[in-house]
Amino acid sequence: MPNDPCAPPGDAPPPLRIYFWPNLMTGGNLFCGFVALTKIVETDLAAPDFDVKIRYALFFILLACIFDLLDGRIARWGGYESPFGRQFDSLADLVSFGVAPAFLVHRIVLKDVFSQHPEFGWFIASIYLICGALRLARFNCMAQTPGGGGSKEFLGFPIPAAAGLVASITLFILWWEAREFPTGSWRYTLPGILLFLSFMMVSEVKYPSFKSLSLGVRRPFIKLVIAVLFVGVLLVAWEKVLPVVLPLIFGGYLVYGFVRPYISRQMRREIEEEEEEEAAPAQKG
């Protein structure tokens, strides 16, 4: 990028700050997205190992969500936020949460539905990818405005949550079919979900970022008990719990954006646990 022509001669650009730990998490996110893509591309609907490869792909997409959550938390907790990290994170997100889910739905549904006209299938999948890219570009532009980087709200449904919802619903469908429950045409709802999430990512609906969520906030004992029980259930019966719990978590977050404007501010604070409530009493002393 060329130097600013208005800058005084001899002024060197500021050094590029690249922090190890948050960018390592972002690299893990990108790696998971790449592995998920390879598994999706290798998948053949008629092959006996179809379910296995798709489950691997879903696992890596969901693991990428965890890495994406960690890189932001580590950057904020350690004061390691930087323009480089923001751009690297967006590039990784576009692969893991844009390209991979679009390929996933095309591979297991759209390719079959539009076998006579494959261009329609690619077009539907590309809508999700393009909207995801627009969502990330808008987020980066807003983050560069004064105070934008510390905003506690997302404008539009976040692309990691959109990918998590697509992956978790697919995982639920596979879990349902494996138990020989009545399936009907559930799988064919995925393209509709993909298009709806495409619209939600570029919408004006606001979602809490939970950036101010702290492990030291109110009611730590209750939260500890819930966390221990949740982890215990996952360890004992994760194969039965995750396919049901994950769609509820991501779906609940999607719905929360619609009901959020209609609930009281006090209830909103209870749910989102904003740090202002912790800081306000301290200022009185």
URHUBEL-V986706 format. One record per backbone hydrogen bond with DSSP energy under -0.5 kcal/mol. CO is the residue of the C=O (numbers start at 1). NH is the residue of the N-H. If there is no record, write none. Layout:
co: [CO:CO]
nh: [NH:NH]
This chain:
co: [4:8:16:17:19:20:21:22:23:24:25:26:27:28:29:30:31:32:33:34:35:36:37:38:39:40:44:47:49:50:51:52:53:54:55:56:57:58:59:60:61:62:63:64:65:66:67:68:69:70:71:72:73:74:75:75:75:76:82:83:84:85:86:87:88:89:90:91:92:93:93:94:94:95:98:99:100:101:102:103:104:105:105:106:109:109:110:112:117:117:118:119:120:121:122:123:124:125:126:127:128:129:130:131:132:133:134:135:136:137:138:139:140:141:142:143:145:145:148:152:152:154:154:158:159:160:161:162:163:164:165:166:167:168:169:170:171:172:173:174:175:176:176:177:183:185:186:187:189:190:191:192:193:194:195:196:197:198:200:200:205:207:210:214:219:220:221:222:223:224:225:226:227:228:229:230:231:232:233:234:237:237:238:241:241:242:244:245:246:247:248:249:250:251:252:253:254:255:255:256:259:260:264:265:266:267:268:269:274:275:275:276:277:278:279:280:280:281:281]
nh: [7:11:18:19:23:24:25:26:27:28:29:30:31:32:33:34:35:36:37:38:39:40:41:42:43:43:47:50:53:54:55:56:57:58:59:60:61:62:63:64:65:66:67:68:69:70:71:72:73:74:75:76:77:78:79:80:81:79:86:87:88:89:90:91:92:93:94:95:96:97:98:98:99:100:102:103:104:105:106:107:108:109:110:111:112:113:114:115:120:121:122:123:124:125:126:127:128:129:130:131:132:133:134:135:136:137:138:139:140:141:142:143:144:144:145:149:148:149:151:209:210:156:207:162:163:164:165:166:167:168:169:170:171:172:173:174:175:176:177:178:179:179:181:180:186:188:189:190:193:194:195:196:197:198:199:200:201:202:157:203:156:154:213:217:223:224:225:226:227:228:229:230:231:232:233:234:235:236:237:238:240:241:242:244:245:246:248:249:250:251:252:253:254:255:256:257:257:258:259:260:262:263:268:269:270:271:272:273:277:278:279:280:281:282:283:283:284:284:285]
